[in-house]
Amino acid sequence: MTTHRRIEGRLVIATHNAGKLREMRELLEPYGIEAVSAAELGLPEPEETGDTFIANAIIKAQAAAQAAGLPSFADDSGLCVDALGGEPGIYSARWAREAGDFPKAMQRIETLLQDKAATDAAARQAHFVSALAVAWPDGHIETVEGKVFGTIVWPPRGDKGFGYDPFFLPDDHKLTFGEMSSEEKHGIPADGSRALSHRARAFQELAKLCLRA
């Protein structure tokens, strides 16, 4: 039987992404966890060589835990578009880097969808994935994964959130992630049926394992 470990005290958030850092801090805040980012500690970003979201989250969490000597919390997330065979998937951030920024990456995805004549909602299905990993310096690891399903919309809508949020419309909602406040997107505190985003849903599972008494 697996013994889960509670997160207590100081925690490193293993990211250099300001948007992810903000969301993770918002999710952790109700639990009284003192969070410091890998960027604030000057930790290097490890090469993400995994072939799954979970594998890459573990790589980032373990690298930060060993470098800082503290429990470390990492996310690996991305957008998977059905008509593109699940791309960009684990390469979501890479697509943005290669394109120059996220708006250009969204334009690339839209062009590929147009090339496939994917113009109606049924042909533009997609989902976000968030894998969370917590690693301790002694090697203990906890992992969870969350998903949220929806549709790619064009043109992108909203200037909230970050990344691919402006052109992802979650199922049964009228606002894109880019149009939602943090409370609307995550259901903060992310508990029960209020958790909407992929990151909030993953965090809800992590909280059950590691944060709640």
PASEBA-1860 file (N, C-alpha, C; in nm, 3 decimals):
! residues 213
1> MTTHRRIE> 0.085/-0.120/0.000/0.000/0.000/0.000/0.088/0.125/0.000 ~ 0.061/0.218/-0.092/0.141/0.338/-0.103/0.110/0.434/0.012 ~ 0.212/0.487/0.073/0.196/0.586/0.179/0.218/0.724/0.120 ~ 0.115/0.805/0.122/0.127/0.940/0.068/0.186/1.032/0.174 ~ 0.252/1.135/0.130/0.321/1.226/0.221/0.260/1.365/0.211 ~ 0.241/1.428/0.326/0.184/1.562/0.328/0.290/1.667/0.297 ~ 0.246/1.771/0.226/0.332/1.887/0.199/0.317/1.983/0.317 ~ 0.430/2.017/0.377/0.428/2.109/0.490/0.545/2.206/0.478
9> GRLVIATH> 0.529/2.325/0.535/0.639/2.421/0.537/0.669/2.482/0.402 ~ 0.797/2.497/0.374/0.840/2.566/0.253/0.843/2.472/0.133 ~ 0.802/2.525/0.019/0.791/2.445/-0.102/0.845/2.525/-0.220 ~ 0.926/2.459/-0.304/0.973/2.522/-0.427/0.874/2.494/-0.540 ~ 0.832/2.597/-0.608/0.752/2.579/-0.729/0.850/2.579/-0.846 ~ 0.866/2.464/-0.907/0.971/2.445/-1.007/0.928/2.496/-1.144 ~ 0.921/2.629/-1.154/0.886/2.689/-1.283/0.956/2.823/-1.297 ~ 0.978/2.861/-1.423/1.026/2.994/-1.456/0.917/3.068/-1.535
17> NAGKLREM> 0.799/3.008/-1.544/0.686/3.064/-1.617/0.601/3.146/-1.519 ~ 0.593/3.277/-1.543/0.523/3.366/-1.450/0.375/3.332/-1.438 ~ 0.312/3.292/-1.549/0.171/3.257/-1.546/0.144/3.134/-1.461 ~ 0.225/3.032/-1.480/0.210/2.910/-1.400/0.237/2.938/-1.253 ~ 0.340/3.018/-1.227/0.374/3.050/-1.089/0.257/3.118/-1.019 ~ 0.194/3.213/-1.085/0.081/3.284/-1.026/-0.033/3.187/-0.995 ~ -0.065/3.098/-1.091/-0.175/3.004/-1.069/-0.143/2.905/-0.957 ~ -0.021/2.855/-0.951/0.016/2.760/-0.847/0.010/2.824/-0.709
25> RELLEPYG> 0.056/2.948/-0.700/0.050/3.018/-0.571/-0.095/3.039/-0.528 ~ -0.182/3.072/-0.623/-0.323/3.091/-0.590/-0.385/2.961/-0.537 ~ -0.348/2.850/-0.599/-0.403/2.721/-0.557/-0.349/2.677/-0.421 ~ -0.223/2.710/-0.392/-0.161/2.670/-0.265/-0.198/2.761/-0.148 ~ -0.237/2.885/-0.179/-0.258/2.985/-0.074/-0.351/2.939/0.038 ~ -0.465/2.874/0.009/-0.554/2.835/0.118/-0.492/2.736/0.217 ~ -0.383/2.673/0.180/-0.323/2.570/0.265/-0.206/2.622/0.348 ~ -0.177/2.752/0.337/-0.072/2.811/0.419/0.068/2.765/0.384
33> IEAVSAAE> 0.088/2.724/0.258/0.220/2.677/0.215/0.305/2.796/0.171 ~ 0.425/2.807/0.223/0.519/2.911/0.181/0.587/2.866/0.052 ~ 0.560/2.934/-0.057/0.611/2.891/-0.187/0.711/2.989/-0.243 ~ 0.825/2.936/-0.289/0.927/3.015/-0.356/0.953/2.950/-0.491 ~ 0.974/3.029/-0.595/0.990/2.971/-0.729/1.134/2.935/-0.758 ~ 1.150/2.844/-0.854/1.285/2.807/-0.899/1.357/2.929/-0.956 ~ 1.282/3.016/-1.023/1.342/3.137/-1.079/1.395/3.227/-0.968 ~ 1.318/3.242/-0.861/1.360/3.327/-0.750/1.485/3.272/-0.680
41> LGLPEPEE> 1.501/3.141/-0.682/1.618/3.078/-0.622/1.736/3.071/-0.718 ~ 1.713/3.110/-0.842/1.819/3.104/-0.942/1.852/2.964/-0.988 ~ 1.755/2.873/-0.980/1.779/2.734/-1.022/1.770/2.722/-1.173 ~ 1.853/2.641/-1.234/1.847/2.623/-1.379/1.725/2.540/-1.418 ~ 1.682/2.554/-1.542/1.572/2.475/-1.594/1.629/2.345/-1.653 ~ 1.584/2.229/-1.606/1.635/2.103/-1.661/1.581/2.077/-1.801 ~ 1.649/1.997/-1.876/1.601/1.958/-2.008/1.485/1.860/-1.991 ~ 1.375/1.887/-2.058/1.256/1.803/-2.046/1.263/1.693/-2.152
49> TGDTFIAN> 1.313/1.578/-2.112/1.336/1.468/-2.207/1.230/1.359/-2.199 ~ 1.128/1.378/-2.114/1.025/1.277/-2.100/0.934/1.271/-2.221 ~ 0.863/1.158/-2.236/0.770/1.144/-2.347/0.625/1.151/-2.301 ~ 0.602/1.190/-2.175/0.468/1.212/-2.122/0.470/1.336/-2.035 ~ 0.352/1.389/-2.008/0.343/1.504/-1.918/0.394/1.469/-1.778 ~ 0.356/1.351/-1.729/0.399/1.309/-1.596/0.551/1.300/-1.588 ~ 0.612/1.239/-1.690/0.758/1.222/-1.690/0.828/1.357/-1.683 ~ 0.780/1.455/-1.759/0.844/1.587/-1.758/0.820/1.660/-1.627
57> AIIKAQAA> 0.703/1.643/-1.568/0.677/1.706/-1.438/0.772/1.650/-1.333 ~ 0.796/1.519/-1.336/0.887/1.455/-1.241/1.030/1.508/-1.260 ~ 1.074/1.520/-1.385/1.208/1.571/-1.412/1.227/1.708/-1.349 ~ 1.130/1.796/-1.368/1.141/1.933/-1.314/1.135/1.934/-1.162 ~ 1.044/1.855/-1.105/1.031/1.853/-0.958/1.156/1.794/-0.892 ~ 1.207/1.685/-0.947/1.327/1.623/-0.889/1.448/1.714/-0.899 ~ 1.465/1.780/-1.011/1.581/1.869/-1.029/1.578/1.981/-0.926 ~ 1.461/2.041/-0.903/1.450/2.150/-0.808/1.467/2.100/-0.665
65> AQAAGLPS> 1.413/1.983/-0.634/1.425/1.928/-0.499/1.570/1.901/-0.464 ~ 1.645/1.846/-0.557/1.785/1.816/-0.531/1.869/1.944/-0.522 ~ 1.838/2.042/-0.605/1.916/2.165/-0.606/1.888/2.252/-0.484 ~ 1.762/2.254/-0.439/1.724/2.342/-0.328/1.723/2.271/-0.193 ~ 1.721/2.137/-0.194/1.711/2.065/-0.068/1.577/2.081/-0.001 ~ 1.472/2.107/-0.081/1.337/2.129/-0.031/1.237/2.052/-0.115 ~ 1.119/2.020/-0.061/1.015/1.962/-0.146/0.986/2.057/-0.261 ~ 0.963/2.001/-0.379/0.944/2.084/-0.498/0.822/2.038/-0.577
73> FADDSGLC> 0.749/2.134/-0.626/0.621/2.114/-0.693/0.635/2.159/-0.838 ~ 0.607/2.070/-0.933/0.621/2.105/-1.074/0.497/2.066/-1.153 ~ 0.472/2.142/-1.257/0.361/2.116/-1.349/0.419/2.097/-1.488 ~ 0.364/2.002/-1.562/0.389/1.996/-1.706/0.253/1.989/-1.771 ~ 0.226/2.082/-1.858/0.092/2.091/-1.914/0.098/2.126/-2.061 ~ -0.013/2.105/-2.129/-0.015/2.137/-2.270/-0.152/2.119/-2.330 ~ -0.163/2.162/-2.454/-0.287/2.156/-2.530/-0.278/2.044/-2.632 ~ -0.379/1.959/-2.633/-0.384/1.846/-2.727/-0.504/1.865/-2.819
81> VDALGGEP> -0.479/1.879/-2.948/-0.585/1.904/-3.046/-0.613/1.774/-3.121 ~ -0.736/1.728/-3.112/-0.773/1.598/-3.169/-0.740/1.588/-3.318 ~ -0.778/1.690/-3.396/-0.759/1.685/-3.541/-0.612/1.686/-3.581 ~ -0.525/1.723/-3.486/-0.380/1.726/-3.514/-0.310/1.608/-3.449 ~ -0.386/1.503/-3.419/-0.326/1.384/-3.361/-0.274/1.406/-3.221 ~ -0.333/1.502/-3.149/-0.290/1.530/-3.012/-0.182/1.635/-3.001 ~ -0.134/1.688/-3.111/-0.035/1.794/-3.106/-0.102/1.927/-3.068 ~ -0.026/2.021/-3.010/0.117/2.014/-2.979/0.152/1.930/-2.855
89> GIYSARWA> 0.056/1.898/-2.770/0.080/1.806/-2.659/0.194/1.847/-2.570 ~ 0.286/1.752/-2.545/0.398/1.782/-2.455/0.494/1.886/-2.514 ~ 0.475/1.918/-2.642/0.560/2.018/-2.706/0.490/2.155/-2.716 ~ 0.387/2.176/-2.637/0.310/2.301/-2.645/0.398/2.424/-2.625 ~ 0.481/2.423/-2.523/0.570/2.538/-2.499/0.673/2.552/-2.610 ~ 0.722/2.438/-2.660/0.821/2.442/-2.768/0.763/2.504/-2.894 ~ 0.637/2.471/-2.925/0.572/2.531/-3.042/0.570/2.682/-3.029 ~ 0.542/2.732/-2.908/0.538/2.877/-2.888/0.678/2.938/-2.903
97> REAGDFPK> 0.779/2.869/-2.849/0.916/2.920/-2.863/0.957/2.924/-3.010 ~ 0.927/2.818/-3.081/0.967/2.810/-3.222/0.892/2.912/-3.308 ~ 0.765/2.938/-3.273/0.686/3.034/-3.349/0.722/3.178/-3.315 ~ 0.773/3.198/-3.193/0.809/3.333/-3.148/0.731/3.377/-3.027 ~ 0.606/3.330/-3.015/0.524/3.358/-2.898/0.395/3.275/-2.909 ~ 0.311/3.283/-2.805/0.188/3.203/-2.806/0.087/3.248/-2.912 ~ 0.068/3.378/-2.934/-0.024/3.417/-3.042/0.014/3.357/-3.178 ~ 0.144/3.352/-3.206/0.188/3.295/-3.333/0.170/3.143/-3.333
105> AMQRIETL> 0.187/3.080/-3.217/0.163/2.936/-3.208/0.015/2.905/-3.229 ~ -0.072/2.990/-3.174/-0.215/2.971/-3.196/-0.249/2.988/-3.344 ~ -0.185/3.084/-3.410/-0.207/3.102/-3.554/-0.161/2.980/-3.631 ~ -0.050/2.920/-3.589/-0.001/2.799/-3.654/-0.104/2.687/-3.641 ~ -0.159/2.668/-3.522/-0.259/2.564/-3.500/-0.382/2.591/-3.585 ~ -0.425/2.718/-3.588/-0.543/2.752/-3.668/-0.519/2.724/-3.816 ~ -0.400/2.755/-3.865/-0.368/2.728/-4.006/-0.373/2.578/-4.035 ~ -0.318/2.499/-3.944/-0.322/2.354/-3.962/-0.465/2.301/-3.960
113> LQDKAATD> -0.549/2.357/-3.874/-0.690/2.315/-3.869/-0.762/2.355/-3.998 ~ -0.734/2.474/-4.048/-0.795/2.517/-4.174/-0.751/2.427/-4.289 ~ -0.624/2.387/-4.288/-0.573/2.296/-4.392/-0.647/2.164/-4.392 ~ -0.695/2.125/-4.274/-0.770/2.001/-4.261/-0.921/2.022/-4.272 ~ -0.960/2.144/-4.309/-1.101/2.182/-4.321/-1.176/2.158/-4.189 ~ -1.104/2.175/-4.078/-1.164/2.158/-3.946/-1.224/2.292/-3.904 ~ -1.345/2.319/-3.952/-1.407/2.449/-3.930/-1.523/2.446/-3.833 ~ -1.589/2.332/-3.816/-1.700/2.329/-3.720/-1.652/2.276/-3.586
121> AAARQAHF> -1.733/2.299/-3.483/-1.692/2.265/-3.346/-1.656/2.119/-3.331 ~ -1.729/2.031/-3.399/-1.704/1.887/-3.384/-1.565/1.849/-3.433 ~ -1.511/1.925/-3.527/-1.379/1.895/-3.583/-1.268/1.970/-3.511 ~ -1.304/2.049/-3.410/-1.205/2.133/-3.342/-1.195/2.100/-3.193 ~ -1.224/1.975/-3.161/-1.217/1.932/-3.021/-1.073/1.927/-2.972 ~ -1.054/1.962/-2.847/-0.920/1.963/-2.788/-0.932/1.945/-2.637 ~ -0.821/1.920/-2.574/-0.821/1.917/-2.428/-0.687/1.965/-2.375 ~ -0.692/2.025/-2.257/-0.573/2.062/-2.184/-0.540/1.951/-2.085
129> VSALAVAW> -0.411/1.927/-2.065/-0.364/1.830/-1.966/-0.270/1.901/-1.870 ~ -0.282/1.870/-1.742/-0.186/1.919/-1.643/-0.141/1.801/-1.558 ~ -0.011/1.774/-1.560/0.048/1.673/-1.473/0.122/1.746/-1.363 ~ 0.095/1.710/-1.238/0.163/1.771/-1.124/0.248/1.667/-1.055 ~ 0.366/1.707/-1.015/0.456/1.618/-0.941/0.513/1.694/-0.823 ~ 0.519/1.629/-0.709/0.588/1.682/-0.593/0.701/1.585/-0.561 ~ 0.823/1.637/-0.552/0.939/1.554/-0.521/1.005/1.605/-0.394 ~ 1.048/1.512/-0.310/1.122/1.545/-0.188/1.270/1.514/-0.209
137> PDGHIETV> 1.358/1.579/-0.136/1.502/1.555/-0.153/1.542/1.409/-0.131 ~ 1.463/1.333/-0.052/1.498/1.193/-0.027/1.449/1.099/-0.136 ~ 1.386/1.154/-0.241/1.344/1.073/-0.354/1.197/1.040/-0.359 ~ 1.122/1.070/-0.254/0.977/1.042/-0.256/0.909/1.131/-0.359 ~ 0.813/1.074/-0.434/0.744/1.148/-0.540/0.594/1.120/-0.532 ~ 0.515/1.224/-0.553/0.371/1.212/-0.568/0.334/1.271/-0.703 ~ 0.245/1.204/-0.778/0.203/1.257/-0.909/0.052/1.245/-0.927 ~ -0.005/1.339/-1.000/-0.146/1.336/-1.038/-0.159/1.399/-1.176
145> EGKVFGTI> -0.273/1.379/-1.239/-0.297/1.439/-1.371/-0.442/1.481/-1.382 ~ -0.465/1.597/-1.444/-0.600/1.647/-1.466/-0.619/1.688/-1.611 ~ -0.744/1.679/-1.659/-0.775/1.718/-1.796/-0.904/1.799/-1.799 ~ -0.915/1.886/-1.899/-1.040/1.956/-1.925/-1.060/1.958/-2.077 ~ -1.183/1.928/-2.119/-1.213/1.914/-2.261/-1.288/2.036/-2.314 ~ -1.268/2.066/-2.442/-1.334/2.181/-2.500/-1.312/2.190/-2.649 ~ -1.318/2.313/-2.700/-1.312/2.340/-2.843/-1.217/2.456/-2.872 ~ -1.148/2.447/-2.985/-1.063/2.557/-3.030/-1.152/2.661/-3.100
153> VWPPRGDK> -1.141/2.787/-3.058/-1.217/2.894/-3.122/-1.122/2.990/-3.194 ~ -1.175/3.056/-3.297/-1.095/3.154/-3.369/-1.184/3.270/-3.410 ~ -1.142/3.394/-3.389/-1.013/3.435/-3.332/-1.007/3.414/-3.182 ~ -0.886/3.419/-3.124/-0.872/3.406/-2.979/-0.951/3.516/-2.908 ~ -0.999/3.483/-2.787/-1.081/3.580/-2.713/-1.029/3.595/-2.570 ~ -1.007/3.718/-2.528/-0.970/3.746/-2.390/-0.821/3.769/-2.371 ~ -0.789/3.848/-2.269/-0.649/3.877/-2.238/-0.612/3.835/-2.097 ~ -0.691/3.746/-2.038/-0.659/3.692/-1.906/-0.590/3.557/-1.924
161> GFGYDPFF> -0.545/3.499/-1.814/-0.477/3.372/-1.826/-0.344/3.389/-1.896 ~ -0.300/3.283/-1.964/-0.172/3.287/-2.035/-0.169/3.173/-2.135 ~ -0.064/3.168/-2.214/-0.047/3.057/-2.308/-0.159/3.048/-2.410 ~ -0.215/2.928/-2.424/-0.318/2.902/-2.524/-0.459/2.932/-2.472 ~ -0.471/2.990/-2.354/-0.602/3.014/-2.293/-0.701/3.088/-2.383 ~ -0.659/3.191/-2.459/-0.758/3.269/-2.533/-0.834/3.196/-2.643 ~ -0.782/3.083/-2.690/-0.862/3.016/-2.794/-0.908/2.876/-2.754 ~ -0.921/2.855/-2.621/-0.976/2.729/-2.572/-1.107/2.758/-2.499
169> LPDDHKLT> -1.217/2.703/-2.552/-1.349/2.718/-2.492/-1.387/2.587/-2.424 ~ -1.388/2.582/-2.289/-1.422/2.456/-2.221/-1.567/2.417/-2.247 ~ -1.592/2.288/-2.253/-1.727/2.237/-2.277/-1.826/2.296/-2.178 ~ -1.945/2.328/-2.228/-2.057/2.378/-2.147/-2.031/2.516/-2.088 ~ -1.939/2.593/-2.147/-1.913/2.729/-2.102/-1.919/2.825/-2.220 ~ -1.943/2.953/-2.191/-1.953/3.054/-2.294/-1.828/3.140/-2.303 ~ -1.742/3.133/-2.201/-1.620/3.212/-2.199/-1.499/3.122/-2.223 ~ -1.402/3.173/-2.299/-1.275/3.102/-2.312/-1.197/3.117/-2.182
177> FGEMSSEE> -1.093/3.036/-2.165/-1.008/3.052/-2.048/-0.946/3.193/-2.046 ~ -0.924/3.250/-2.163/-0.867/3.383/-2.170/-0.961/3.493/-2.127 ~ -1.091/3.461/-2.117/-1.191/3.559/-2.074/-1.232/3.541/-1.928 ~ -1.183/3.433/-1.865/-1.225/3.401/-1.728/-1.131/3.461/-1.624 ~ -1.187/3.497/-1.511/-1.105/3.535/-1.395/-1.044/3.409/-1.337 ~ -0.947/3.424/-1.247/-0.888/3.308/-1.181/-0.994/3.226/-1.109 ~ -1.088/3.295/-1.044/-1.193/3.223/-0.971/-1.280/3.142/-1.065 ~ -1.312/3.199/-1.182/-1.394/3.127/-1.279/-1.318/3.011/-1.341
185> KHGIPADG> -1.191/3.033/-1.372/-1.111/2.931/-1.439/-1.079/2.814/-1.348 ~ -1.044/2.843/-1.224/-0.999/2.737/-1.134/-1.103/2.693/-1.032 ~ -1.199/2.781/-1.000/-1.290/2.749/-0.891/-1.216/2.756/-0.759 ~ -1.144/2.866/-0.736/-1.063/2.879/-0.615/-1.153/2.902/-0.495 ~ -1.142/2.827/-0.384/-1.049/2.715/-0.371/-1.092/2.597/-0.457 ~ -0.995/2.532/-0.520/-1.025/2.427/-0.617/-1.072/2.300/-0.547 ~ -1.198/2.296/-0.515/-1.250/2.177/-0.448/-1.383/2.136/-0.512 ~ -1.415/2.009/-0.499/-1.542/1.958/-0.547/-1.565/1.987/-0.694
193> SRALSHRA> -1.690/2.013/-0.730/-1.728/2.033/-0.869/-1.686/2.170/-0.922 ~ -1.633/2.257/-0.835/-1.595/2.391/-0.878/-1.466/2.391/-0.958 ~ -1.383/2.289/-0.944/-1.256/2.285/-1.017/-1.284/2.269/-1.166 ~ -1.245/2.368/-1.246/-1.272/2.363/-1.389/-1.147/2.335/-1.470 ~ -1.042/2.413/-1.449/-0.924/2.400/-1.534/-0.852/2.268/-1.509 ~ -0.771/2.229/-1.608/-0.691/2.109/-1.596/-0.599/2.115/-1.475 ~ -0.541/2.234/-1.452/-0.448/2.248/-1.338/-0.523/2.240/-1.205 ~ -0.641/2.301/-1.199/-0.721/2.295/-1.076/-0.769/2.153/-1.049
201> RAFQELAK> -0.806/2.080/-1.154/-0.852/1.942/-1.134/-0.738/1.852/-1.086 ~ -0.620/1.873/-1.144/-0.505/1.795/-1.097/-0.473/1.833/-0.953 ~ -0.479/1.963/-0.924/-0.447/2.010/-0.790/-0.546/1.955/-0.688 ~ -0.671/1.944/-0.726/-0.772/1.887/-0.637/-0.732/1.746/-0.594 ~ -0.683/1.667/-0.690/-0.641/1.531/-0.657/-0.515/1.533/-0.569 ~ -0.423/1.625/-0.599/-0.302/1.635/-0.519/-0.335/1.676/-0.375 ~ -0.431/1.767/-0.361/-0.470/1.812/-0.228/-0.524/1.697/-0.144 ~ -0.600/1.608/-0.207/-0.654/1.492/-0.136/-0.541/1.403/-0.082
209> LCLRA> -0.433/1.392/-0.160/-0.323/1.304/-0.124/-0.225/1.369/-0.025 ~ -0.198/1.499/-0.046/-0.083/1.559/0.022/-0.111/1.683/0.106 ~ -0.231/1.742/0.095/-0.252/1.869/0.163/-0.360/1.865/0.268 ~ -0.451/1.773/0.260/-0.561/1.770/0.356/-0.533/1.672/0.467 ~ -0.581/1.707/0.584/-0.559/1.620/0.702/-0.633/1.488/0.685
END
